[in-house]
């Protein structure tokens, strides 16, 4: 199965005033495995605050430790400590955005790390619920 999906971004679970000029995604699903790609270009990050998540995955991620999936990610005009990463967690349709220091400390990216012109590209393959 092939299709499209619409990726979005939230801060603290909300997207008040978030606007985009690009929000496009594709997916390919074979059995219970799906690969999704997405691209978002913000024109305003809005006024919501808190942890950043990419939203709108077309299928729910399976809720088991072995099904959590790391995300291939490109961030533009986003600040972070040392390195960025993302994970598709179980029983959800979001990608949690994180930063990791050289010492191994992981924290969530937040609205403060994004600009009105931030952009991301993401690709992940995961097992569906």
N, C-alpha and C positions, 0 to 999 in steps of 0.2 A: 504494500500500500504506500502511495506517495501523496503528499499534501502540503498545505501551507499552514502556518500558525503566526500569531502576532505576538512577538516578544514585547515586554514592557519593563519598567523599572519602578520599584517602590522604595521608599525610605521609611523604616519603622512600620511597614505594612500599608502605607498610604501613598498616594500619588497626586496630592493636591497641587494643581497648577502645572504638573509635568506636561510638556509638549514635545513632540518629535517631528522631524522632517523625514526620517526614515524609521520604520518599525516593520521589519520583514523577516520571515523565517520559512524554512523548508524542512520537511522531514521525510524519512523513508523508514517504514516499519516492516520487518520480516518476522513473523511469529510473534514472540513476546519481547523482541529486541528492537529498539528504535534509535535512529541517529537523527539529531536535530542540529540545524545551523540557524543562527539568528544574527541580525545586524540592527542596531539602534543608534540613531544620531539625535541627541537632544537639541532642542532649541530653547528650552527652559527646564531647569531641574525642579522648579516649583518650590513650595514652602514646607513640605513634609520633612521631618527629621528622624534620624535613627538609622538602623542597619540597612544596608543596600541589598536588594534581591532582584534578580532577573525573573520576571513572572511570565506565566502563560504557556508553560510547556504543554504540548498537545496531549500528553498521556501522563498519568500519575506514575511516579517512580515506585517500584516495588519496595515494600517495607521490610527489608531484611539487611543485616550488616553487609552481606556480600553483594548487594545490589546498589549500594551507594556508588556514585560514579564521579571521578575527577573530570573537570571541564578544561578543554583547550580554549584559551581566552586571550583576546587582544583588547587592551584598554588604551584610549587616547584621551588626553586632557583629564586624567584621573591621578591623584596623588596616592602614594602608598609607601610603606616601610619595606625596603629591600626587595620584596617580591610580592606578586599578587597571585591569588588562586581562587578557585571556586569549586563547589561541590553540589551535586544533585542529591539531596537527602531523601530518605524513605518516606513514602506515603504523602508526597507533595508534588506540586507542579512548579517549583521554584528552583533557582540556582542561587545559593548563598555566596556572596562575594566576600573574600577575606584578604588580609595581608599577613605576611609572615616575616619576622625579623631573621637575621643571620643566626641569632641565638635560639631560633625555633619557636618563638612566642607568636601565637596566632590570635589575631583580633579581627573583628568584622570591619569592612569598609563601611563608611557612613556618608550621609549627605554632604558632610564637610569635605570629603575627598573628591567630590564631583563639581564640575563647572556647568554653566548653562550650555556649553558646546561640547560636553563629553560625548564619547562614542564608544561602543563596544561591539565586538564580533565574538561569538561563542559557538563552539561545537561540542556536543556530548553524545555519547552512546550509552544507553541505559536499559535496564530490564523493566518492563511495565508491570504494574500491579494486576 
